[in-house]
Amino acid sequence: MDNKKFIIKGKYKTVAKTIRLPQITVERLEDLATENNISFNSLLIQCITFALENLKL
């Protein structure tokens, strides 16, 4: 049996926004989401959060 722990992240307040992305970017994100069995939205949030946390100005 694997001893990995499942951590449930707390809920956070969300806001609906409409954004436009290049078609190729959406296709790549959809493929990644499907391959990793997560929603497109969850993947996008993780990508944006990672980018913001690692932003060097």
C-alpha positions as CSV (number, residue, x, y, z in Angstrom):
1,M,0.0,0.0,0.0
2,D,1.3,3.4,-0.9
3,N,1.6,5.9,2.0
4,K,0.9,9.0,0.1
5,K,-1.3,11.5,1.9
6,F,-4.3,13.1,0.3
7,I,-4.4,16.7,1.2
8,I,-7.6,18.6,0.7
9,K,-7.0,22.3,-0.1
10,G,-9.3,24.8,1.5
11,K,-11.9,26.4,-0.5
12,Y,-11.2,29.8,-1.8
13,K,-13.4,32.6,-3.1
14,T,-13.7,32.6,-6.9
15,V,-14.5,35.1,-9.5
16,A,-15.8,34.4,-13.0
17,K,-13.7,36.0,-15.7
18,T,-13.7,35.6,-19.5
19,I,-10.3,35.3,-21.1
20,R,-9.1,34.7,-24.6
21,L,-6.3,32.2,-25.1
22,P,-4.5,31.0,-28.3
23,Q,-6.2,27.9,-29.6
24,I,-2.9,25.9,-29.5
25,T,-2.5,26.8,-25.8
26,V,-6.1,25.7,-25.0
27,E,-5.4,22.4,-26.8
28,R,-2.2,21.8,-24.9
29,L,-3.9,22.6,-21.6
30,E,-6.9,20.3,-22.4
31,D,-4.5,17.5,-23.3
32,L,-2.5,17.9,-20.0
33,A,-5.7,18.1,-18.0
34,T,-7.0,14.9,-19.5
35,E,-3.7,13.1,-19.1
36,N,-3.6,14.0,-15.4
37,N,-7.3,13.5,-14.7
38,I,-8.0,17.0,-13.5
39,S,-10.3,19.7,-14.8
40,F,-9.1,22.3,-17.3
41,N,-9.9,25.0,-14.7
42,S,-7.9,23.3,-12.0
43,L,-4.9,23.0,-14.3
44,L,-5.1,26.6,-15.4
45,I,-5.3,27.8,-11.7
46,Q,-2.2,25.7,-10.9
47,C,-0.3,27.1,-13.9
48,I,-1.1,30.7,-13.1
49,T,-0.3,30.2,-9.4
50,F,3.0,28.6,-10.2
51,A,3.9,31.4,-12.7
52,L,3.0,34.1,-10.1
53,E,5.0,32.4,-7.3
54,N,8.0,32.1,-9.5
55,L,7.8,35.5,-11.2
56,K,11.1,37.4,-11.3
57,L,10.8,41.1,-12.0
